């Protein structure tokens, strides 16, 4: 989810593809395989999972089966659903949230939703007003657990969210926010991993220790809030700069590196008693279509899938992953029926469970996304997903329609109750492993003791310091010197905060640079600056000693390019900071100093500011290749590229 050569030195400069879908050109498979150092090594990742009895069976297996045998059919159907619900309270939400619940769910509150449908899980979003502050989140979680446990044969709830960090983050400050996956993929492994000043030593970076720390600390804080399932990490191998939905949510383009980091983050989350979720199976990393709004088709061969997309999922399974999320994509080499993977028995039962040996919980991506609704109606999708091998049905557009469709399918014999029992057992095993039968509640004192502590925030800052990547630094423009360039102008895009609690980027950068001893002024110019806005920025820049410009998904025709060119024409030193996709540099051939932060949250921007000011040396390395726009088969900057001071 739950969410794109004109240079003087053609060996270094050129135009290239934009990331996250703003008109970029799709990589050729040959380019991907050539640029992805380590792909061959990825074939050595174990292909078999632990035996189901070793991974999933619990000492109280008999008790879990007895619980299932005592449940009504309606209760079993409800337990398969994970629903959204509006409101900051389980019993007393604001009137606007009551109205939204009545309109979309037919109930007033989370407690009513649980009583009516006996759902087995709830997913938290920012836009449903579930995540306002830590104590409120913990109280909401407790209210949800209480409402469920008060029912006849009451069961604890799986409470989930998408806390990927970086570009997708539902719980914001004061909780600890970490760099996102691609930044972690860029992070140096330690002091010994400092790149040479010429950018040599090209290999995928990424610290498994840092990924594990992200999972452990984030999981510890989520569990303190009563959240026990996180739809993270993203296990997609992002090999398409035009990918509009994955992009920086992926650890990178090298399947072996992605696999290592996925496994480490899984171990971190699950050590904190939070179920990790690898997504989006069988792999969403090579698409130019967003499955929220369309139906992507992955054209990889079966052989390429084995070498590329499958590798991180095999690694996650070997690490004991608790749950795997499906992708709403068509993958003809794996199933030529035209069905999305979410509804594909050959993919989910044949490959995921049969060939990869996975017997944990399988959850759909949101059933409100267009990718799963293109071919079938909303009444058929949940039934077909269960027939394909899914256990949890996430966020259907209409819980009433979906719930009744599954109930009717069992009553009519299309689905057997025994099939529901299989999914029920996997779900209850997960709840038991998480300790929810004994301790489902959050503790107020635990929130204060755990969430956003000084040690957690310091760990996030240290990790971020290892991620900022210096792509270009001609004539040693960086680091800036507060004696030589005391007055700075910070301009550029100010995209919305992923969690609603950070930013705006220009303001955060200016404040951090001021703290470092500069006199920095912020001027937001947006993602599509007008001619008047550009004129204003240029006028202000003439009174500055240097300019820092934040770019966001720059395309060939973007007015962001015009802004950068006009700023360069002032003769002032200009530092470009790619706020999201590192691919921006390919569209900025005249820039002589460029950094990549991989996201625009405060922790990443403050780390970039420390690098700009020379407080920290840049240590990050590209986890993806950057291609030329005029010839995508040519790599402008390879995986592992990264300069230092």
Order of alpha helices (4+ residues) and beta strands (2+ residues): alpha-alpha-alpha-alpha-alpha-beta-alpha-alpha-beta-alpha-beta-beta-beta-alpha-alpha-beta-alpha-beta-alpha-alpha-beta-beta-alpha-alpha-beta-alpha-alpha-alpha-alpha-beta-beta-alpha-beta-alpha-beta-alpha-beta-beta-alpha-beta-beta
